[in-house]
Amino acid sequence: MLAKLSDRPPVRHRAVRHSVRRCAAAGAVGLAVLGTGLTATGRADPALDRFYGQKIRWAACDSAELPADMQCGKITVPLDYAKPEGGTLDLALARYRSSGDPRGSVVLNFGGPGGSGVLGLAQGRKDFLGLTKDYDVVSFDPRGVGRSSPVSCGTDATTQALEATDGEETSDPRRTLAQLREVAAECAAHSGPVLEHIGTVNVAHDLDVMRQVLGDKKLNYLGFSYGTRLGAVYAARFPDRVGRMALDGVDTLTEPLAEQGLASARGQQTALENFLTWCTGELGCPFGRDPRAARKQVVELVDSLDENPVPTDFGYEFTGQDLAGAIGTGLYSEELWPLLQRALAQLMEDGDTRGVEALASGGMTPPAPGRADGPLVDPEDVPPDNLPAALMAVNCADDPDRPAAGPLTRDLARLRTAYEEASPVFGRYRLAQVVLCYGRPRGTDYIRKRVKDVDTAKMLLVGTRGDPATPYRWTVETAERLGPSAVVLDNRSEGHTGYGASPCVHRKVDDFLLYGSLPPSGSSCGSEDGGDA
């Protein structure tokens, strides 16, 4: 899926440039369909025993940025499940302990792909404390993400992809394809061995190791956005180990990246128009009082910054595409709208990029470049571009489509027109994300071909009607694909995912995870007061 993030609390920190570097939705790597770790008899591969049998040593988190009641730990997983006797990776975990006698754990994934689960759990603390009534609430940095052997593409790789898809560069197909191959090479050079073994199929197996190490016979799980793809893949690979699984902001399992990009561009454009309607009704709106004029001003602002980037405190220039990434992040939740309004006012009135930079980076503190393959990476050594690099790597690992050079260059002009029509603000930004799989090995076809008709316990799928990143139709289509196990909750509201914004969705998801109580499939939550519709 293209860059999708779960609802987040207000951004608190300044950050380095991420924008399209943070949210580029395709990247470098192919993935073979790896073994499940099971023999023909259903018994675990003996070579995996040491991973499934390990123990977690929980301790206080060594960071002033994390809540005092959060504990941190790690587990070790094989680099390559097909060769578990080979290299290994450490995965960073965090948890809030149950306030009572826990029945087990519930594992959370906050999406991206590429979002840090440790930071997501820290930032969303208040949303999940209700689950600690019966569970230890756990999240993790997936392989290639955050402290778990983070991947990187360097500082300029995605800028090259943007240049490769603009009108001038696409007139020279050889130059276009050469630039895309350079991006792939940069990602491989900066990421190390983990890049060849990234992707949702591998992370699902990591999740099963985690389930066993946490002491749970079945996986209880809450996934947001991309995290719903991960949950669906887990259900297909380990159907008899699915406990209570809730998927919020449901991803597509079948659409090609090009179609996903168009859907996201359209969704973000609609969300932007909704934001501007709200903004122009507020006294502090920097665009005045007319929504139509405000839409024109945003396009002009993006174009102006592309032509004349603004210097920043971190030694680079903030472009219009950086701004598109920042605005996109601010649109994921109505709770972020006031923050986006203030950041845009700072930029337009004072030329101050700090607010939009923080949005573009998700509020992460600027880290120093660095990478490791194996032990956990220190927080300050997570590469600045880790989130977009991981997002590219995972999406390409999950996607089997690799157009040949001829069709790709022929289609770029058509795609550019389609994307610009879908959104004059986000079109170019999204198109750059789509073409970044070129030059990478072909990804797995496991998700498209085998993640369907799952034989599991009932799963709750939440779709939000006004979701700018995961259209509601994806919830319906994914539910039909998964089969009778899927129960759909229709959230008639705005924003990306419902759990953090709708009291009704929050209550129904918690009731399912805590008590096993499922709403009837097709029931809904209302848009005005978060109640039942």
Backbone torsions as a table, in degrees:
resi	resn	phi	psi	omega
1	MET	NA	154.3	177.2
2	LEU	-76.2	168.7	-169.1
3	ALA	-46.7	108.5	-179.3
4	LYS	-132.3	134.5	178.9
5	LEU	-128.8	151.6	178.0
6	SER	-77.1	169.1	177.2
7	ASP	-58.9	139.2	-178.2
8	ARG	-131.3	154.8	173.9
9	PRO	-72.3	169.5	-178.8
10	PRO	-53.5	143.0	-179.5
11	VAL	-71.7	137.1	-173.4
12	ARG	-115.9	-16.6	-171.7
13	HIS	-119.9	154.3	168.8
14	ARG	-76.3	158.5	-175.8
15	ALA	-152.7	163.7	175.7
16	VAL	-75.1	171.8	-176.8
17	ARG	-67.5	126.2	172.6
18	HIS	-126.8	-56.7	178.6
19	SER	29.0	-118.3	179.7
20	VAL	-66.9	-24.2	173.7
21	ARG	-65.3	-32.2	-178.8
22	ARG	-82.7	-36.3	-168.8
23	CYS	-114.7	11.1	178.9
24	ALA	-60.3	134.6	-167.8
25	ALA	-106.9	31.6	171.2
26	ALA	-159.0	166.6	-177.4
27	GLY	-175.6	-152.5	-163.0
28	ALA	-105.6	112.3	161.2
29	VAL	152.6	145.4	170.7
30	GLY	-106.9	168.3	-177.4
31	LEU	-142.7	123.1	172.2
32	ALA	-74.7	154.8	175.3
33	VAL	-73.9	105.4	-174.1
34	LEU	-82.0	160.0	178.1
35	GLY	-66.8	155.2	-178.7
36	THR	-81.9	-6.3	-175.7
37	GLY	85.7	8.8	-179.9
38	LEU	-114.0	143.5	174.0
39	THR	-82.5	177.0	-179.7
40	ALA	-62.9	-24.6	-179.8
41	THR	-84.8	-3.8	-179.1
42	GLY	91.4	-3.4	178.7
43	ARG	-84.1	149.4	-179.3
44	ALA	-65.0	145.5	173.9
45	ASP	-59.1	123.9	-178.4
46	PRO	-55.8	-27.1	179.7
47	ALA	-68.3	-14.9	178.7
48	LEU	-94.3	-3.7	-175.6
49	ASP	-56.4	-38.3	-175.9
50	ARG	-68.5	-24.3	177.7
51	PHE	-82.4	-44.1	179.8
52	TYR	-70.4	-20.5	-176.9
53	GLY	-98.5	4.2	-177.2
54	GLN	-74.1	167.0	178.6
55	LYS	-118.9	144.8	176.6
56	ILE	-92.8	133.8	172.9
57	ARG	-101.3	98.7	178.9
58	TRP	-79.8	142.1	177.9
59	ALA	-153.5	168.8	176.3
60	ALA	-60.1	140.5	-179.7
61	CYS	-71.7	133.9	-176.9
62	ASP	-88.3	63.1	180.0
63	SER	-159.3	130.1	177.8
64	ALA	-70.9	-16.5	-179.3
65	GLU	-78.4	-15.4	-175.8
66	LEU	-101.2	148.1	-178.5
67	PRO	-58.7	146.9	-176.6
68	ALA	-64.7	-28.0	-178.4
69	ASP	-90.4	7.0	176.3
70	MET	-90.9	139.2	174.9
71	GLN	-110.4	150.3	-179.5
72	CYS	-121.9	153.7	177.9
73	GLY	-161.5	-168.8	178.5
74	LYS	-154.6	157.7	169.0
75	ILE	-129.3	161.7	178.8
76	THR	-112.3	134.9	-179.6
77	VAL	-131.0	159.9	177.1
78	PRO	-68.4	143.0	171.1
79	LEU	-62.7	-42.3	-177.1
80	ASP	-129.6	112.6	-178.3
81	TYR	-67.1	-20.6	175.6
82	ALA	-75.1	-17.7	179.4
83	LYS	-136.4	67.2	-173.0
84	PRO	-66.3	-13.1	177.5
85	GLU	-82.0	-3.9	-177.9
86	GLY	-88.1	-140.2	-175.6
87	GLY	-67.7	163.6	-178.5
88	THR	-132.4	164.9	174.6
89	LEU	-130.7	146.6	169.4
90	ASP	-99.0	136.1	177.8
91	LEU	-110.8	131.6	179.5
92	ALA	-79.7	131.8	178.3
93	LEU	-122.5	157.2	172.5
94	ALA	-145.8	155.8	179.3
95	ARG	-152.7	156.4	162.0
96	TYR	-107.5	127.6	-178.3
97	ARG	-72.7	150.3	176.6
98	SER	-62.6	143.6	177.9
99	SER	-78.6	-11.1	179.2
100	GLY	-128.5	-142.9	177.4
101	ASP	-93.2	102.3	-169.7
102	PRO	-69.2	144.8	172.8
103	ARG	-82.8	-10.1	-178.8
104	GLY	153.5	-147.3	-177.7
105	SER	-123.0	154.7	166.0
106	VAL	-120.5	128.0	-176.2
107	VAL	-100.8	135.8	-178.3
108	LEU	-114.1	142.1	168.6
109	ASN	-128.8	129.6	-171.0
110	PHE	-97.0	4.2	171.8
111	GLY	97.8	-157.7	-174.9
112	GLY	125.4	-93.3	-7.3
113	PRO	-65.6	148.5	-179.3
114	GLY	121.5	-4.5	178.9
115	GLY	-77.6	139.3	177.3
116	SER	-73.6	121.7	176.8
117	GLY	-69.6	-33.1	179.1
118	VAL	-64.1	-48.0	178.9
119	LEU	-67.6	-38.4	178.2
120	GLY	-61.0	-41.6	179.1
121	LEU	-67.4	-37.0	178.3
122	ALA	-66.7	-45.2	-176.2
123	GLN	-71.9	-31.6	-177.9
124	GLY	-97.7	20.4	-172.0
125	ARG	-45.4	-51.6	-173.7
126	LYS	-64.2	-28.3	-178.1
127	ASP	-69.8	-24.1	-169.9
128	PHE	-112.1	-1.7	-177.7
129	LEU	-64.8	-27.0	177.6
130	GLY	-62.1	-29.7	179.7
131	LEU	-72.8	-19.0	-179.4
132	THR	-72.5	-2.7	173.3
133	LYS	-58.6	-39.1	-177.1
134	ASP	-122.9	-11.8	-171.8
135	TYR	-130.4	151.7	154.1
136	ASP	-76.1	128.4	-178.1
137	VAL	-99.5	118.4	-168.0
138	VAL	-122.6	143.1	166.9
139	SER	-141.4	177.4	-171.5
140	PHE	-157.5	157.7	168.9
141	ASP	-89.4	111.6	179.7
142	PRO	-62.0	162.7	178.5
143	ARG	-53.3	134.1	-178.6
144	GLY	87.2	-1.7	-171.7
145	VAL	-122.9	139.7	173.1
146	GLY	58.1	-124.0	-177.6
147	ARG	-85.4	-3.0	-174.7
148	SER	-98.0	77.6	-179.4
149	SER	50.4	63.0	-172.4
150	PRO	-65.4	138.1	175.0
151	VAL	-87.8	163.5	-179.6
152	SER	-153.9	154.4	174.1
153	CYS	-118.8	10.2	-177.3
154	GLY	83.2	-173.3	-171.0
155	THR	-89.7	-22.4	-170.9
156	ASP	-118.3	1.9	-171.1
157	ALA	-62.0	-45.3	-174.3
158	THR	-76.6	-26.6	172.8
159	THR	-60.1	-38.3	176.7
160	GLN	-62.0	-38.0	178.9
161	ALA	-65.8	-40.0	176.1
162	LEU	-61.5	-43.8	178.9
163	GLU	-63.3	-34.0	-177.8
164	ALA	-69.6	-19.7	-176.2
165	THR	-108.0	2.1	177.8
166	ASP	-79.4	171.5	-171.8
167	GLY	-60.8	-37.1	-175.6
168	GLU	-73.4	-44.4	-175.0
169	GLU	-69.4	-33.8	-176.0
170	THR	-72.9	-8.1	174.3
171	SER	-74.9	-12.0	177.5
172	ASP	-121.6	91.0	-175.0
173	PRO	-56.9	-38.1	-178.4
174	ARG	-62.9	-40.8	178.9
175	ARG	-67.1	-41.9	178.4
176	THR	-56.8	-51.4	-176.7
177	LEU	-69.0	-34.0	177.0
178	ALA	-63.3	-41.3	179.3
179	GLN	-64.8	-40.6	179.3
180	LEU	-66.4	-37.7	176.4
181	ARG	-65.8	-34.8	177.0
182	GLU	-64.0	-38.8	177.5
183	VAL	-61.0	-46.5	179.6
184	ALA	-60.1	-42.4	-179.6
185	ALA	-65.8	-39.4	178.9
186	GLU	-63.6	-42.2	179.2
187	CYS	-62.2	-44.2	179.8
188	ALA	-64.2	-40.4	-177.4
189	ALA	-67.4	-32.8	-175.3
190	HIS	-92.3	-11.9	-169.1
191	SER	-103.7	-28.5	178.6
192	GLY	78.5	-166.5	-170.3
193	PRO	-61.0	-28.8	-175.9
194	VAL	-62.5	-26.4	-176.2
195	LEU	-60.8	-32.8	-179.8
196	GLU	-75.9	-10.2	-174.4
197	HIS	-130.2	34.0	177.9
198	ILE	-98.8	174.5	178.1
199	GLY	116.9	161.2	-171.4
200	THR	-67.6	-32.2	178.8
201	VAL	-60.8	-43.7	177.1
202	ASN	-68.3	-41.2	-178.3
203	VAL	-65.4	-34.8	176.6
204	ALA	-61.4	-38.2	177.6
205	HIS	-69.8	-38.3	173.5
206	ASP	-57.2	-39.3	-179.4
207	LEU	-64.3	-34.3	178.6
208	ASP	-72.5	-38.1	172.9
209	VAL	-59.4	-44.2	179.8
210	MET	-59.7	-45.0	178.4
211	ARG	-54.2	-48.5	-178.2
212	GLN	-65.7	-43.4	-177.4
213	VAL	-66.9	-31.7	176.4
214	LEU	-73.4	-11.3	176.6
215	GLY	91.6	20.3	-176.7
216	ASP	-104.5	132.0	175.6
217	LYS	-70.6	-32.4	178.5
218	LYS	-130.0	153.0	-178.3
219	LEU	-87.2	119.6	167.9
220	ASN	-96.5	131.2	-162.9
221	TYR	-149.5	140.1	172.5
222	LEU	-129.6	113.6	-176.9
223	GLY	-118.7	138.4	179.4
224	PHE	-113.2	135.4	172.1
225	SER	57.6	-119.5	175.9
226	TYR	-53.5	-30.7	178.8
227	GLY	-59.1	-20.5	175.3
228	THR	-73.7	-34.7	174.4
229	ARG	-62.2	-44.7	179.0
230	LEU	-60.3	-43.7	178.9
231	GLY	-62.7	-41.4	179.8
232	ALA	-65.2	-41.1	178.7
233	VAL	-65.0	-41.5	176.9
234	TYR	-59.4	-43.7	-178.9
235	ALA	-61.9	-35.5	179.0
236	ALA	-74.0	-35.5	-176.5
237	ARG	-83.2	-34.1	-175.5
238	PHE	-132.6	60.7	-171.6
239	PRO	-61.3	-33.6	-177.7
240	ASP	-79.0	-1.6	-179.1
241	ARG	-111.5	10.7	178.2
242	VAL	-83.8	122.2	174.6
243	GLY	-93.9	-118.8	176.3
244	ARG	-95.8	115.3	-174.4
245	MET	-122.9	123.1	177.2
246	ALA	-119.0	131.3	-176.6
247	LEU	-122.8	118.8	-171.7
248	ASP	-120.5	122.7	-175.5
249	GLY	81.3	63.1	-161.6
250	VAL	-74.3	130.8	-178.8
251	ASP	-79.2	161.3	171.2
252	THR	-83.2	147.9	176.6
253	LEU	-108.4	-4.5	-169.9
254	THR	-129.7	-27.4	-171.8
255	GLU	-71.9	138.3	174.7
256	PRO	-62.2	158.8	-178.2
257	LEU	-58.3	-37.1	-179.5
258	ALA	-61.6	-40.6	178.3
259	GLU	-71.7	-37.3	175.8
260	GLN	-60.4	-41.3	-179.5
261	GLY	-63.2	-42.5	177.8
262	LEU	-63.7	-43.0	179.1
263	ALA	-61.3	-41.6	179.8
264	SER	-68.1	-39.4	178.1
265	ALA	-62.1	-44.5	178.6
266	ARG	-64.2	-43.7	-179.2
267	GLY	-63.4	-42.3	179.2
268	GLN	-68.1	-35.6	177.6
269	GLN	-63.4	-42.7	177.0
270	THR	-62.9	-42.8	179.2
271	ALA	-64.1	-38.6	177.7
272	LEU	-62.3	-44.1	179.7
273	GLU	-63.4	-38.4	176.1
274	ASN	-64.7	-41.7	177.8
275	PHE	-61.4	-44.4	-177.4
276	LEU	-68.3	-33.3	174.0
277	THR	-61.8	-42.1	176.9
278	TRP	-67.4	-47.2	-174.9
279	CYS	-59.5	-44.9	-177.0
280	THR	-69.4	-7.5	172.9
281	GLY	-93.8	-0.9	-179.1
282	GLU	-107.1	148.3	-177.5
283	LEU	-64.9	-32.7	-174.9
284	GLY	-87.5	8.6	-176.4
285	CYS	-69.9	125.7	-178.2
286	PRO	-76.2	-5.1	-176.5
287	PHE	-101.2	5.7	-178.9
288	GLY	87.0	-152.1	-170.9
289	ARG	-114.7	-1.7	-175.4
290	ASP	-106.9	112.4	-178.1
291	PRO	-58.7	-39.0	-179.4
292	ARG	-64.9	-44.5	177.5
293	ALA	-65.3	-33.7	179.7
294	ALA	-64.8	-39.8	178.7
295	ARG	-61.6	-40.7	178.7
296	LYS	-65.5	-38.6	-179.9
297	GLN	-64.7	-37.4	179.8
298	VAL	-64.2	-43.9	178.2
299	VAL	-61.1	-44.5	179.8
300	GLU	-63.8	-36.6	179.6
301	LEU	-66.7	-44.2	177.6
302	VAL	-61.8	-46.8	179.8
303	ASP	-61.9	-41.7	-178.6
304	SER	-63.5	-41.6	-179.9
305	LEU	-71.5	-29.7	174.1
306	ASP	-66.1	-38.3	179.7
307	GLU	-77.4	-36.3	-177.1
308	ASN	-135.7	80.1	-179.3
309	PRO	-59.5	154.9	-177.9
310	VAL	-101.6	128.4	176.3
311	PRO	-61.9	147.3	178.7
312	THR	-121.0	170.7	179.4
313	ASP	-67.6	-15.8	-174.6
314	PHE	-100.0	12.2	170.7
315	GLY	85.2	16.2	175.6
316	TYR	-130.7	174.8	-178.9
317	GLU	-107.3	133.6	-178.5
318	PHE	-88.3	118.7	-174.2
319	THR	-101.9	175.3	175.7
320	GLY	-64.0	-33.5	177.4
321	GLN	-71.5	-31.8	171.1
322	ASP	-61.4	-42.1	179.4
323	LEU	-64.5	-40.5	177.7
324	ALA	-58.5	-41.9	177.1
325	GLY	-63.5	-40.7	-179.9
326	ALA	-65.5	-45.4	178.9
327	ILE	-61.5	-42.1	179.4
328	GLY	-57.7	-42.3	177.8
329	THR	-64.4	-41.7	-179.5
330	GLY	-67.6	-15.8	-179.2
331	LEU	-90.4	-7.0	-174.8
332	TYR	-67.5	-21.5	-179.6
333	SER	-148.0	138.2	176.6
334	GLU	-60.9	-25.9	177.2
335	GLU	-62.3	-24.7	180.0
336	LEU	-89.3	-7.7	-176.7
337	TRP	-58.6	-46.7	178.1
338	PRO	-59.6	-36.7	178.0
339	LEU	-65.9	-42.6	177.6
340	LEU	-63.3	-41.7	178.6
341	GLN	-59.6	-45.6	-179.7
342	ARG	-65.6	-40.2	-179.4
343	ALA	-64.3	-41.8	179.0
344	LEU	-67.8	-37.1	177.1
345	ALA	-63.9	-42.3	176.7
346	GLN	-57.7	-44.1	-177.7
347	LEU	-67.0	-47.6	-173.6
348	MET	-74.9	-34.3	-175.2
349	GLU	-91.2	-32.5	-174.7
350	ASP	-122.5	-3.9	-174.7
351	GLY	67.8	20.7	-176.5
352	ASP	-91.1	115.1	-176.2
353	THR	-90.9	-1.7	-171.3
354	ARG	-62.6	-38.8	-179.6
355	GLY	-66.4	-45.0	-179.7
356	VAL	-72.9	-30.5	174.9
357	GLU	-62.9	-42.2	179.9
358	ALA	-63.7	-39.7	176.1
359	LEU	-64.9	-42.3	-178.3
360	ALA	-62.1	-28.1	-176.9
361	SER	-98.7	-3.8	-177.5
362	GLY	76.9	14.0	176.3
363	GLY	82.7	16.7	180.0
364	MET	-82.8	142.3	177.6
365	THR	-66.9	140.1	-179.0
366	PRO	-58.3	120.6	177.4
367	PRO	-97.7	168.6	174.5
368	ALA	-91.9	148.3	179.2
369	PRO	-59.5	149.3	177.3
370	GLY	165.9	165.7	-178.5
371	ARG	-160.2	152.4	173.5
372	ALA	-144.9	154.8	176.0
373	ASP	-123.9	99.6	-178.3
374	GLY	136.2	-105.3	-178.3
375	PRO	-62.2	160.5	178.2
376	LEU	-59.7	142.1	177.7
377	VAL	-85.6	142.2	174.5
378	ASP	-63.9	143.3	-176.5
379	PRO	-53.3	-37.5	-177.9
380	GLU	-73.3	-9.7	-178.9
381	ASP	-103.3	6.9	175.3
382	VAL	-70.0	126.8	-177.2
383	PRO	-58.5	143.3	-178.8
384	PRO	-58.5	-29.9	-177.1
385	ASP	-99.3	20.2	-172.7
386	ASN	-60.0	-43.8	-176.8
387	LEU	-61.2	-51.9	179.0
388	PRO	-66.2	-33.9	178.7
389	ALA	-64.8	-42.1	178.0
390	ALA	-67.3	-39.8	179.0
391	LEU	-60.9	-44.9	177.5
392	MET	-60.7	-47.0	-175.8
393	ALA	-62.8	-45.2	-178.1
394	VAL	-67.4	-46.7	-178.3
395	ASN	-62.8	-37.3	177.8
396	CYS	-73.4	-35.1	176.5
397	ALA	-64.8	-28.4	-177.9
398	ASP	-91.1	-3.9	-172.2
399	ASP	-117.3	121.9	-177.2
400	PRO	-85.5	-6.4	-175.7
401	ASP	-79.7	127.5	174.0
402	ARG	-138.5	94.3	-178.8
403	PRO	-65.1	146.4	175.2
404	ALA	-69.6	164.5	-176.0
405	ALA	-57.3	-44.8	-177.8
406	GLY	-60.9	-56.4	178.9
407	PRO	-59.2	-36.9	-179.1
408	LEU	-62.0	-49.9	-178.2
409	THR	-68.3	-33.6	177.2
410	ARG	-67.6	-35.4	-175.1
411	ASP	-82.3	-17.0	-174.0
412	LEU	-60.2	-43.3	-179.5
413	ALA	-63.0	-43.5	178.4
414	ARG	-63.9	-44.2	179.8
415	LEU	-63.8	-40.3	-179.6
416	ARG	-60.0	-42.7	177.9
417	THR	-63.1	-45.3	-178.8
418	ALA	-62.9	-41.5	-178.7
419	TYR	-69.9	-38.7	179.1
420	GLU	-68.8	-33.3	175.3
421	GLU	-69.5	-36.3	177.9
422	ALA	-65.3	-37.6	179.4
423	SER	-161.5	117.2	175.3
424	PRO	-70.4	-15.1	179.3
425	VAL	-93.9	-46.6	-171.7
426	PHE	-104.0	-5.5	-172.8
427	GLY	-59.7	-53.0	-178.2
428	ARG	-63.5	-39.3	179.8
429	TYR	-59.2	-46.3	-179.0
430	ARG	-71.2	-35.8	179.9
431	LEU	-63.4	-40.4	178.0
432	ALA	-59.2	-35.6	179.9
433	GLN	-66.5	-35.6	-175.2
434	VAL	-68.2	-40.2	-171.0
435	VAL	-82.9	-4.4	-172.8
436	LEU	-73.0	-7.2	174.8
437	CYS	-80.2	-13.6	179.5
438	TYR	-62.6	135.7	-179.3
439	GLY	90.4	-7.9	175.9
440	ARG	-98.1	154.9	175.9
441	PRO	-59.3	151.8	179.1
442	ARG	-60.8	137.4	179.9
443	GLY	-82.2	178.1	-178.6
444	THR	-71.9	148.1	171.9
445	ASP	-101.2	10.8	-177.4
446	TYR	-58.4	-44.0	-173.9
447	ILE	-66.8	-45.8	-178.7
448	ARG	-67.8	-37.5	-171.9
449	LYS	-91.5	-30.5	-168.4
450	ARG	-120.3	-11.2	178.4
451	VAL	-89.4	83.1	-178.2
452	LYS	-166.6	158.6	176.5
453	ASP	47.6	51.2	-176.6
454	VAL	-76.3	142.4	-180.0
455	ASP	-105.0	81.0	-174.9
456	THR	-131.3	176.8	167.4
457	ALA	-63.9	163.4	-179.3
458	LYS	-58.9	140.0	177.2
459	MET	-121.4	143.2	179.2
460	LEU	-99.3	121.6	179.1
461	LEU	-111.5	123.3	-178.6
462	VAL	-108.7	123.7	175.1
463	GLY	-119.8	136.1	-179.9
464	THR	-105.5	129.4	-173.5
465	ARG	-60.5	-39.1	-177.1
466	GLY	-101.7	29.6	-177.6
467	ASP	-71.6	123.4	-178.4
468	PRO	-78.9	-12.0	-174.3
469	ALA	-114.1	-38.8	179.5
470	THR	-123.3	94.4	-176.0
471	PRO	-54.8	147.8	-177.2
472	TYR	-57.1	-33.6	-178.7
473	ARG	-61.2	-27.3	177.5
474	TRP	-65.2	-34.9	176.7
475	THR	-62.0	-46.7	-179.0
476	VAL	-64.3	-46.0	-178.6
477	GLU	-64.9	-41.7	-179.3
478	THR	-68.0	-38.3	177.6
479	ALA	-61.8	-44.1	178.3
480	GLU	-63.7	-37.0	-179.0
481	ARG	-69.9	-40.6	-178.6
482	LEU	-70.9	-28.3	175.4
483	GLY	100.5	-163.2	-173.0
484	PRO	-61.1	-17.7	179.5
485	SER	-68.8	-21.3	-173.8
486	ALA	-86.6	128.5	175.6
487	VAL	-115.7	126.3	-173.6
488	VAL	-100.7	133.0	171.0
489	LEU	-113.1	121.3	-176.2
490	ASP	-92.6	110.2	178.1
491	ASN	-95.2	104.8	-175.9
492	ARG	-85.2	72.1	-174.9
493	SER	-151.2	-171.1	-179.7
494	GLU	-111.4	165.2	174.0
495	GLY	98.7	163.0	-177.9
496	HIS	-89.6	115.0	-174.0
497	THR	73.1	159.9	-175.4
498	GLY	-113.5	-21.6	-170.1
499	TYR	-59.9	-41.4	-176.2
500	GLY	-83.5	-10.9	-174.4
501	ALA	-115.2	-31.3	-175.0
502	SER	-106.0	117.1	175.2
503	PRO	-57.7	-34.2	179.7
504	CYS	-65.6	-48.7	178.4
505	VAL	-62.1	-44.4	-179.5
506	HIS	-56.7	-46.1	-178.4
507	ARG	-64.8	-44.3	-176.8
508	LYS	-69.1	-36.7	176.7
509	VAL	-67.0	-45.0	179.1
510	ASP	-63.1	-41.3	179.1
511	ASP	-60.8	-37.3	178.0
512	PHE	-69.6	-48.3	-177.3
513	LEU	-67.5	-37.0	-176.5
514	LEU	-83.4	-42.2	-170.2
515	TYR	-119.1	-5.3	-177.7
516	GLY	76.7	14.4	-177.0
517	SER	-87.1	114.5	-178.1
518	LEU	-104.0	136.9	172.0
519	PRO	-72.1	159.1	175.4
520	PRO	-61.4	141.2	179.3
521	SER	-62.4	131.6	-177.3
522	GLY	94.5	-4.5	176.3
523	SER	-71.2	166.8	-171.4
524	SER	-137.8	162.6	168.9
525	CYS	-113.1	140.4	-175.8
526	GLY	-78.1	165.2	-174.7
527	SER	-91.0	-25.1	-171.3
528	GLU	-84.8	-50.4	-172.9
529	ASP	-119.2	7.8	179.8
530	GLY	75.0	7.0	-179.4
531	GLY	-88.2	-178.6	178.9
532	ASP	-70.7	140.8	177.5
533	ALA	-100.9	NA	NA
